[in-house]
Amino acid sequence: MRNTLAKSALFIAILGFYSCDAQKSKNDGGVRQVELKAPAGKAIAAFAEGCFWCSEHIFEAVVGVDSAVSGYAGGHTKNPTYELVNTETTGHAETVLVYYDPSRINYEELTKVFFTSQDPTTKDRQGPDVGNSYRSILFYLTPEEKAIAEKSLKTFDNSGMFSKPIVSEIMELKAFYRAEEYHQDYIEHNPGSGYVRGVSIPRYEKFKRTYKGKLK
């Protein structure tokens, strides 16, 4: 019994160490609402699929994507900070706003990146990160994107790729808030982080093995 309790305590400690929450312990400001308008000749799209550190790194590796910004979307509170989102009361999910070149990649292809870079069958959870701020959401800006998102979800749900039904939400993107600056390009600036080494990089490597599109 004592050994079982010790092993349980160790497992909980390890899970905490590799939790995205455990690594996010400060707030250096920088939260602001971003205009939902792309630069000339570019386009934007938003996706929530768990910890935005992982998502940002994954989307930026795809040919045609210029950059990805970590932030918050899908909630009902204005100007949410990470600490507030982490209370799981604001409705926001950790989200990446993707800036891309529509002459090189389209929204439909980005939905493929979305589905192959996560487990979309786990409600309010992605790996060790638990809570509605880690839920899976396909955001859309136009009726055309909504139709594409619905078709892509159905296609992947029927593909046999996942053993359980997909629970990803499809939601209109009404506002996006850029997260605190210490979240931006987190993997690049913190390669030795326990979470990065134990969760982010393995997830990225799995994505590279699964995704059939072009990577940089």
C-alpha positions in Angstrom: 0.0 0.0 0.0 2.8 2.4 0.9 4.6 1.6 -2.4 1.3 2.2 -4.3 0.8 5.6 -2.6 4.4 6.6 -3.3 4.1 5.6 -6.9 0.8 7.6 -7.1 2.4 10.7 -5.6 5.4 10.4 -8.0 3.0 10.1 -11.0 1.1 13.2 -9.9 4.3 15.1 -9.4 5.6 14.1 -12.8 2.3 15.0 -14.5 2.4 18.4 -12.8 6.0 19.0 -14.0 4.9 18.2 -17.6 1.7 20.2 -17.3 1.4 23.4 -19.4 -0.1 25.1 -16.3 2.9 24.2 -14.1 5.2 26.1 -16.5 3.1 29.3 -16.8 3.7 31.0 -13.5 4.1 34.7 -14.4 2.2 37.4 -16.1 4.4 40.1 -17.8 1.4 41.9 -19.5 1.1 42.2 -23.2 -2.5 40.9 -23.5 -4.4 42.8 -26.2 -7.2 42.3 -28.7 -6.0 41.7 -32.2 -7.8 43.1 -35.2 -9.2 40.2 -37.3 -7.8 41.5 -40.5 -4.9 40.1 -42.5 -2.2 42.1 -44.3 -2.6 42.6 -48.0 -2.3 39.3 -49.9 -2.4 37.3 -46.7 -5.1 35.5 -44.7 -5.8 34.5 -41.1 -7.3 31.5 -39.3 -7.6 30.4 -35.7 -7.4 27.0 -34.0 -7.5 25.8 -30.4 -6.0 22.4 -29.8 -4.5 22.4 -26.3 -1.4 24.3 -25.1 -0.7 27.1 -27.6 3.0 26.6 -27.2 2.7 23.3 -29.1 0.2 24.6 -31.6 2.3 27.7 -32.5 5.3 25.5 -33.1 3.4 23.1 -35.3 1.6 25.6 -37.5 4.7 27.6 -38.1 6.4 24.5 -39.5 3.9 24.2 -42.3 4.8 25.6 -45.8 2.6 28.6 -46.5 2.2 29.7 -42.9 4.0 33.0 -42.2 3.5 33.0 -38.4 1.3 31.9 -35.5 0.4 34.0 -32.5 -0.5 32.5 -29.1 -3.6 33.9 -27.5 -7.2 33.4 -26.2 -10.5 33.0 -28.1 -14.0 31.6 -27.8 -14.8 33.2 -24.4 -17.0 35.8 -22.9 -14.5 37.9 -20.9 -12.8 41.0 -22.4 -9.0 41.3 -22.2 -8.4 37.9 -20.4 -5.1 37.3 -18.8 -3.5 33.8 -18.5 -4.3 33.7 -14.8 -8.0 34.5 -15.5 -8.3 32.0 -18.3 -6.7 29.4 -16.1 -9.6 29.6 -13.7 -11.6 27.9 -16.4 -14.4 30.5 -15.9 -13.9 32.8 -18.9 -14.9 30.4 -21.7 -11.6 31.1 -23.5 -9.5 28.4 -25.0 -5.7 28.7 -25.7 -5.7 29.5 -29.4 -3.3 30.3 -32.2 -4.0 32.9 -34.8 -2.3 31.8 -38.0 -1.2 34.2 -40.7 -0.8 32.4 -44.0 -0.3 32.9 -47.7 -3.5 31.8 -49.5 -1.5 31.3 -52.7 0.5 28.5 -51.0 -1.9 27.0 -48.5 -5.7 27.3 -47.9 -8.0 27.0 -44.9 -9.0 23.4 -45.8 -5.3 22.3 -45.6 -5.0 24.1 -42.3 -7.9 22.0 -40.9 -5.8 19.0 -41.8 -2.9 20.3 -39.8 -5.4 20.9 -37.0 -6.7 17.3 -36.9 -3.3 15.6 -37.4 -1.5 17.6 -34.7 -3.7 16.6 -31.7 -6.2 14.1 -30.2 -9.5 15.7 -31.1 -11.5 13.0 -29.2 -10.6 14.2 -25.7 -13.1 16.7 -24.3 -11.6 19.6 -22.4 -8.2 17.9 -22.5 -5.0 17.6 -24.5 -2.4 15.3 -23.1 -1.6 16.3 -19.5 -3.5 19.6 -19.8 -7.0 19.5 -18.5 -9.8 22.1 -18.5 -12.0 23.8 -21.0 -9.2 26.3 -21.9 -7.6 23.3 -23.6 -10.6 22.2 -25.6 -10.4 21.6 -29.3 -12.0 24.3 -31.6 -12.1 25.0 -35.3 -12.8 28.7 -35.6 -14.2 30.2 -38.8 -14.5 33.7 -40.1 -16.9 33.2 -43.0 -19.8 30.9 -44.0 -17.5 29.2 -46.5 -14.9 28.4 -43.8 -17.7 27.0 -41.6 -18.7 24.7 -44.3 -15.1 23.6 -44.9 -14.6 23.0 -41.1 -17.8 20.9 -40.9 -16.8 18.8 -43.9 -13.2 18.3 -42.6 -14.5 17.2 -39.2 -16.8 14.7 -40.8 -14.1 13.4 -43.1 -11.6 12.8 -40.2 -14.4 11.4 -38.0 -15.1 8.8 -40.6 -11.5 8.1 -41.6 -10.7 5.6 -38.9 -7.7 7.6 -37.7 -9.2 7.9 -34.3 -10.7 5.2 -32.1 -13.3 7.5 -30.5 -15.6 10.2 -32.0 -14.2 13.7 -32.6 -15.4 16.2 -30.0 -13.9 19.4 -31.6 -16.2 22.4 -31.6 -16.8 24.6 -34.6 -17.2 28.2 -33.6 -17.2 31.7 -35.2 -14.1 33.7 -34.4 -15.5 36.9 -32.9 -12.4 38.1 -30.9 -8.8 37.1 -30.4 -6.6 38.3 -27.6 -2.8 38.1 -28.0 -1.3 36.3 -25.0 1.4 37.6 -22.7 4.7 38.1 -24.5 6.4 35.3 -22.5 4.1 32.8 -24.3 5.1 33.9 -27.8 7.6 31.6 -29.5 8.0 29.8 -26.2 9.6 26.6 -27.5 12.2 28.6 -29.4 13.1 30.6 -26.3 12.8 27.7 -23.8 14.1 24.5 -25.5 15.2 23.1 -22.1 11.8 23.4 -20.5 10.5 20.1 -19.0 7.2 20.6 -20.7 8.8 21.4 -24.1 11.0 18.3 -23.9 8.4 16.0 -22.4 5.3 17.1 -24.3 5.7 19.7 -27.0 8.6 18.1 -28.9 7.1 14.5 -28.9 3.8 15.9 -30.1 5.6 17.8 -32.9 7.5 14.7 -33.9 4.3 12.7 -34.0 2.7 15.4 -36.2 5.6 15.2 -38.6 5.1 11.5 -39.0 1.4 11.8 -39.5 0.9 14.9 -41.6 1.0 14.4 -45.4 1.4 18.1 -46.4 4.6 20.1 -47.0 6.8 21.2 -44.0 9.5 23.8 -44.0 
